[in-house]
Amino acid sequence: MINRVILIGRLTKDPVLRKTPNGASVCNFSLAVSRRKSKNDTTTPDADFVPCVAWNQTAELITTYLRKGSQLGVEGKIQTRNYEDPNTPGKRVYVVEVLVDSIMFLDSKSASVDSSTSYTTDYYPDESYADVADGPKLDISSDDLPF
């Protein structure tokens, strides 16, 4: 069985970092993911608002560099959980959310953070997020590609 989901959307509000009693970082956020209303309706977009949860370093990256409206790609798995509503004894609340494994920043650096904040590519999971213009020019021909 496979439980994988890949979403690209925009944050619906500023993410907030919380700490668990044992010190782990957690960030709950919601992504607005666009879709068409129906197969035949190509002009009217609609959106699904997908709740997501990220832990530890991923949670810290999201809260440090992203704001409401930032475009983000997430990969993870769908999880369900339930709990008893503290305001209504005996009532179970069921939650379906995406447990985030990895993220991809899809906005430019200037759109993700204000201009007074500087950061290096050390914060990114791999160097593909760094500005290409900042690095050395590579002499690569189509013969060098493996495909």
C-alpha positions in Angstrom: 0.0 0.0 0.0 1.1 3.5 -0.7 0.3 6.7 1.2 2.1 9.6 -0.5 0.8 13.0 -1.4 2.4 15.9 -3.3 0.8 19.3 -3.1 1.7 22.8 -4.4 -0.2 25.6 -2.9 -0.1 28.9 -1.0 -0.1 29.4 2.7 -3.5 30.6 4.0 -1.9 32.5 7.0 1.4 33.1 8.6 2.8 29.9 10.1 3.4 29.7 13.9 6.1 27.6 15.5 5.2 25.8 18.7 7.3 23.5 20.9 6.2 20.3 22.5 7.0 19.6 26.2 10.0 17.5 25.1 11.4 20.3 22.9 10.4 19.2 19.4 9.3 22.0 17.0 5.9 21.7 15.3 4.1 23.9 12.8 0.5 23.5 11.7 -0.5 25.3 8.5 -3.0 25.1 5.7 -2.3 25.1 2.0 -4.8 26.5 -0.5 -4.5 24.2 -3.5 -6.3 25.3 -6.7 -8.4 23.0 -8.9 -11.2 23.2 -11.4 -14.7 22.9 -10.2 -15.6 20.3 -12.8 -14.1 18.5 -15.7 -16.1 20.6 -18.2 -15.7 23.9 -16.4 -12.2 25.3 -17.4 -12.8 28.9 -16.4 -13.9 28.8 -12.8 -11.1 27.9 -10.4 -11.8 26.5 -6.9 -9.5 25.7 -4.0 -9.1 23.0 -1.4 -7.7 24.1 1.9 -5.5 21.2 3.1 -4.3 21.1 6.7 -0.6 20.2 7.1 1.7 19.5 10.0 5.5 19.7 9.9 8.0 18.8 12.6 11.5 19.7 13.8 13.8 21.4 11.2 11.1 21.5 8.5 8.8 23.3 10.9 11.5 25.8 11.7 12.3 26.5 8.0 8.6 27.1 7.2 8.1 29.6 10.1 11.4 31.4 9.4 11.1 31.9 5.7 7.4 31.7 4.7 4.5 34.0 5.2 0.8 34.1 4.2 0.5 33.8 0.4 3.9 32.1 0.0 3.9 29.3 -2.6 5.1 26.0 -1.2 5.5 22.5 -2.4 5.0 19.7 0.2 5.5 16.0 0.1 4.2 13.7 2.8 1.6 11.3 3.8 -2.1 11.6 4.8 -2.8 10.8 8.4 -6.0 10.7 10.4 -6.4 11.2 14.1 -9.3 11.8 16.5 -9.8 13.3 19.9 -12.6 14.1 22.3 -13.9 17.7 22.0 -13.1 19.3 25.4 -16.1 21.6 25.0 -18.6 18.8 24.3 -17.9 15.7 26.4 -18.5 12.5 24.4 -18.1 14.1 21.0 -15.2 12.8 18.9 -13.5 15.2 16.5 -11.8 13.5 13.4 -8.9 15.2 11.6 -7.4 14.4 8.3 -4.1 16.2 7.6 -0.8 15.9 5.6 2.2 14.9 7.7 4.9 16.7 5.8 8.2 14.9 5.0 9.8 17.4 2.7 9.2 20.9 1.4 10.2 23.0 -1.6 10.2 26.8 -1.6 8.6 27.9 -4.8 8.7 31.7 -4.3 11.8 33.9 -5.0 13.9 34.8 -2.0 12.6 38.4 -2.1 9.0 37.2 -2.0 9.5 34.9 0.9 11.3 37.1 3.3 11.6 40.8 3.8 14.6 42.6 2.3 16.3 43.2 5.7 16.7 39.4 6.3 19.6 37.7 4.7 20.3 34.0 4.6 22.5 31.5 2.8 21.7 28.3 0.9 22.9 26.4 4.0 19.2 26.4 5.1 18.0 24.7 2.0 17.7 20.9 1.8 19.7 20.8 -1.4 21.5 23.3 -3.6 18.9 23.4 -6.3 17.2 26.2 -4.3 20.2 28.5 -4.5 20.3 31.3 -7.1 22.0 30.0 -10.2 23.5 33.4 -10.9 25.4 33.3 -7.5 27.5 30.2 -8.4 30.2 29.5 -10.9 29.3 29.1 -14.6 29.4 25.4 -15.6 30.4 24.3 -19.1 27.9 21.4 -19.7 26.9 20.2 -23.1 24.0 17.9 -24.0 26.5 15.1 -24.4 27.2 15.2 -20.6 23.6 14.5 -19.6 22.8 10.9 -18.7 19.5 10.9 -20.6 
